[in-house]
Amino acid sequence: MLLSLSLTHATAGFDVLERTTAAFAGLATPDLIARTMERDDVSGAVVLSTCNRLEAYLDVAPGTDHVVTEQLVASLAQRTGGDVAQLTSAVAVRLDGDAVSHLFAVTCGLDSLVVGEPEIAGQVRRDYDAARVAGCTTATLDQAFQRAMHVSRDVRRRAHHTGDASVTHLALELAASHLPDLRGARVLLVGTGAHARTAVTALAARGVRDVAVYSAAGRAEDFAAKHGAQAVGDLGLGIAEADVVLTCTSRVAIGELEIGPRRARRLLVIDLGLPRNVDPAVGDLPGVDLLDLATIAKHAQVPGLTSDDISASLIADAVAEYTAQQDATAAVVALRGHVGSLLEAEIDRSRRRASTAEEADRTEEALRHLAGVLQHGPSVRARQAAADGRVAEFEQALGVVLGVDVDGDQLRVDGD
């Protein structure tokens, strides 16, 4: 069964979420997944970690969801030094169809701090790919995440947009209210990830041309060359020359020392990191304004993709289709098992009767093609029957017509 555990800005608040993400800062994705899969009941896992959410999607043995959840929350509390009861109330637990529906909504940006943000789909893709490369996914997880990517593209293509939708865009909208002329400002980007890439495009659209970038990982030169920015090698000097500092990185912490003495004009610091990249005390310095995620969230009622109407309808249809496919799996497996057993027996007979190896190969190819054609139609109808709530009728028909009995995970073929 599919189990999802979600700790987000909506369920936990930024303080709890920050403490949790800070506890895992620097831990490689494969290691994070390995910790999640320590129980024998967990056969696969994908861990999604972004600036405002930490989620685990798990393939667990039926009936073990409660004990798996309790153990993971207890392990989380131990690592973060948090209270088990507090974390338990902050973690949203979903099963099967509800977990899939949530995954689809997350990937489409409908559960984001700013509804409809485009970056989340890429983050989901990267974390899923990391789990798949590490060998930590299962067929159930693969189907759910691959379908989520497809739904995200469909929603983004068909649902209406009412403007730019991302935390970065909203932060820059707020920045414009702090500065009399954003176009004439010098902006320093700290980090070269998705937020920095989005910021470069958004700043250019607003007429900002003086953009610099700093990277503690040494990626500033490449980023600057690709995006028409200026690379900065010293963070302190970069901040001293900036009017706006926008940061989202796991490597840099900015405090009062990095800010240093200020000029007469004000400095706006935008912290999009979680854990925080900027010491909150920076906001108390004279001449400095600080916008962090908690502040930005208060202004996040900016519609991107609407969470109702078209988007919700598309997601609901996709969840229904996915669930129908899962419900039909046993019947399809039974059908293919039945046809496969007959096929292998017939191939064996044809090889014994063939006069040459070439003749035997041609006959096998023809038989396998025929078997595939014969299975395709009933497989499609099995999924349709499941979508209509009539999969039991389809299973009964398999028994009447072919003598195939679908019994849970067991397949019994009669009359061979």
N, C-alpha and C positions, 0 to 999 in steps of 0.2 A: 504494500500500500504506500501511497505517496503522503509524506508528512512535511509540512513547512512550519518553521519557527521564525518569527519575524520580530526584530527589535528595530524600531524606526523612530524618527522624530515625532511621529503621531502617537505611537504607543507608549514611548518611554520618556519623551522630553529630551532636550539636548544635554542636560547634565549627566543623566544615566547613560545615554548613548555615547557621549564623549569618553566617560570613564571606561566603557566597554571597548570601544574601538582603540583607545590608547593602550589597553592591556594586550592587544594583538598587533600593535604597530611593529613593523619590522619582521613579522612572522610571514614566511613565504606561503603562498597559496596552497601548495601541496602539503605543507606541514599543518596548516589550518584545517584542511580537509581530513588529513590523517587523524588529527585529534577528535574530529567529529565522528569518525568511523571506528572508534575504538571498540564499540560494542559489536558482538557477533550478530545482533539483530539488525544492524545497519549494513546493507549490501552495496549502497552507493550514496554519494553525496555531492551536491554542488553548493558552494558557499559564495554568497553574493555580498560584497563589501563595497559600499560607496560612501560618499561624504555624509549621507544622512540615513543610512540603513545598514544593518548587519542581519543577513538572513541565511538560513540553511534549508535546502530542499533535500529530503532524505527518502530513499527507498528502503522501507523497513518491513520486517515480517509482520503479517496480520496479527492484530491484537497486542502489539508491543509499543504502540504509540505513547501510551501514558508513561511507561517506565523509561523509554528512550528520552522523552521530554524531560522527565524529572532528573535523569542523570546529566543531561546536557546543561540544563539550567543550573544544577548544583556545581558542575565543573566550571561554568561561566562565573558563578558567584565566587568560587574559590580563587579563580585566576584574577578577578577584578577586585576582590576584597569587598564585594557588595553583599547585600542581604538577599537570601534565597527567596523569601516571600516577596520582596520588592521586585526582584527580577521576574519572578513567576507572573506577577500581575502586569509586568511591562512587556512580556513576550506574547505575541499573538500566535495561537496554534491553529492550524488548518489541516484538513485531511482530504485526500483524493480530489474530488471535483472542486471543492472550495480552495484547495491548494493550487490547483491548475488555474482556476479563475483569478486568484490573486497574482500568480506568476504572469499571466497574460496582461493584467492591469498594470503591474509593475513595469513590464517590458514596454508597454505602450505609453508610459509616462503618466498614467492616470492616478498613481499613488505617490507621486513625487511632491516635494515641497512646493515647486511651481508646476502646476498641472500641465502636462504635455511637453515637458522638457525632452529634447531630442537625444541628449547624451546618454540617458539611461540604457537605451537599447544596445549601444556599443559596450557599455560596462557589463551588461548581462552576457553579451556574446563573449567578451574576454574571460569572464569568470567561468562560464560554461566550458569554453575551449580549454582553459587551464585544468579543469577537473577531468575533461575527456582525455587530454594528453597524459595526465597522471594515472589514467586507468581507473578512475573512481566513479564513472557513470555506469548506469545500467540501461537496458532497453527502455524501461519506463521513464527514466530521467531524460534520455536522449529524445524520445518522442515528445515529451512535454516541452523541453526547451527549444527544440527545432520548430515545433508548432508555434511556440510563443514568438519566435523571430518572424515567422510568416505572418502571424496576426498583427504584429507591430507594424510591419511594412504595409499591410492592408489598411489598418486604421489610419496610418499617417497619409496614405494615398487618398483615402476616401472621406475621412472626417475633415471638417472645416477648420482652418486656422484663423485666428483673429489677431495675429501678431507673433513676435518672437516669444518663445516660451522656454526659459531656462533660468537657473539661479544666477548665472553670469549676466544675462540680459537685464534681469530685475535689479541686480546690484549696480549695474551701470546706469539704469534709470534713476536709482536713488542717488548715485554719485552726481548726476546732473543737477539734482536739487541742492547739493552741497556746494557746488562750484558755479561761479557766475558764468564761466565760459569753458566748458569741457573740451571744446575743440582746440583751445590753446594750451591745454594742460599737458604736462609730461607724465606719462603713465609707466610705472615699472611693474612688470609681471614677474612674480616669483614662482618658478615652476614652469614646466613645458608640457603639461598634460592636456586633457580635454578642455578644462576651463580656460587655460591660456590660449588654446587654438580658437575657442569660441570668442574669447575676448578680443583677439586681434581682428577678427572679422567684424564684430559688433562695433569696435572702436573706429574702424575704417568707415563703416556706414554712418557713424556720427561725425565724421570729419576730423577725427583725431589722427595726427600723423607722427607725433613724437612719442614713440613707444620703445621702451627698452625691456630687456629680459635678463633675469639672473637665474642660474641653475646650479645648485650645490652638487648636482651629479655630472656637471661638465657638458650639458647639452645645449647651453645657451647659443653657442656659435652656429650650430646646425639649425636650430629653431629660428634664429634671427635671419639667417640666409634664406630660409624657405618663406618667411612671412614678412620680410621687409622691415625688420626691427633692428635695434642696436643691442649687441651683446654687452653685458656688464659683468666684469670679473670680480668686483668688490661689492658686497651687499650694502655695507654702510655708505659708501660713496653713491651707490645707486639710489638709496633712500634719500640721501641729502639733496639730490638733484631732482627728486620727483615731487609732483603735486598729488599723485594718486599711486598707492601701492596696492596691487591685487595679488593675493597669494592663495594657492591651494597646492600643497606639497606635503609629503610625509618626512621630508629631510631637514626642513629649516624651521627654526623657532625664532621669532622676532620679539625682542624685549626692549626695555628702555634704552639699553646700551646701544642697540643697533639703530634706534631712531636718532639718538644724538641731539646736539643743539639744533634748533629750528630757525629758519628764516622768518621774516615778518608774515609771509602768507601761510595759510593753513595747509596741513597735510591730511589727506583722507586715506585711511588704511582699511581695505576690504579683505576680511579673512573668510575664505570659503572652505577652509580645512576643518576636518573633524577626524582626529583630535585637533584642537585649535593650533594654528600656526603662530598666532600672535598672543602675547601675554595680555590679558584683559586690562592690566594696569596701564598699558599704552594709551588707552582711551582717556585716562585721567591726566595725561601730559598736556601742558599748555600748547595750544595751537594744533592739536591733533584730534581728529574725529575717527572713531572706530565703528565699522559695520561688521558684525559677525553673523553667522547663520541664524542665531536666535532672533536677532534684530530684523534680519531680512525676512524671516518667516512671518513676522507680523504684517508684512506688506505683500504677502505672496498670493493674494486673492486676484491674480491676473489670469484670465482664462487663456488656455492654449488650445488643447483638444478638450472639448467638453466631456465631462464624465458621465453625461446622460445622452439621450437621443442616439445619434449615429454610433459613437464610439462604444457605448455600453451595449448596444444591440449587436454590433459586430463581435464583440468579445463574448457575449452570451451565446451567439450562434456557434462560435469557434469552440467554446467549452462543451456545448451540446454534441458537436461533431466528434470532438476528442473523446468524450465519455462514451459515445456510441461505439467508437472503434475499440475502446477497452472492453466494453460489455460483449462485443462480438468476437473477441480474441479466441476464447475457448472453442467456439463453434468453428471458426476458420481454421484453427490448428487441427481440430478433429477431422474436418473435411480434407485438409491437405495431407494429414497423416494417412487417411484412408486411401486417397488417390495415390499417394507416394508409395504405399506398400504394394498396391496393384501394379504400379508402374515398374518398380524394381523387379517384381516377379516376371512381368512380361518382357522386360529388357533381357533378363537372364535367359528366358526361353528363346527369344529371338537370336541371341548370340550363339546358342547351341545349334540352332537351325541354319544359321548363315553359312554360306559357302566360303566367304572371304572376310577378312577383318574390316575391309572398306565397306562391305555390305552391312556388317554388324553396326559400324559407326553411323552409317546413314540412317539405319532403322532406329537406333537409339535417339539420334537427334530429332527424328520425326515424332517419335513417341513422346519425348520430353516437351516438344513444342505443343503437341496436341493436349497433353496433360495441363500445361499452363493455360491454354485457351479454355479448357473445360472448367478449371478452377476459378478463373477470373470473374465470370458472371455471378456465380453463387457467393463468392467472397464479397462482392459489392452489395449483393442483396442481403447478406448477413449484417453488414454495417447499417444498411437502411432499415432493416427490421429492428436492430437495436435502437436506432434513433427514434423509431416509432413506438418503442416499448414492447416489441413483439418478438424479441430474440428467442423466447421460450418456444414460440411456434416454429421458428426456423430450426431449432434444435430437435424438436419433435419430428419435423419433416425429414431431417437427416436420418433419424432412426427408421422411419417408415419407408423411405425411398432407397436408402443405401445401407441400412442396417448399422449405422454409426451411432453410438451412444456417447453423448458428451456428459461426463460426470466430474465436475470440478476440473482438476488438472489431469484427471485420468481419461484415457481414451480406450474404449473397447470396440473393436471392429468385429462384427458378426458376419457370418456367411462367406468368409474367404475360402 
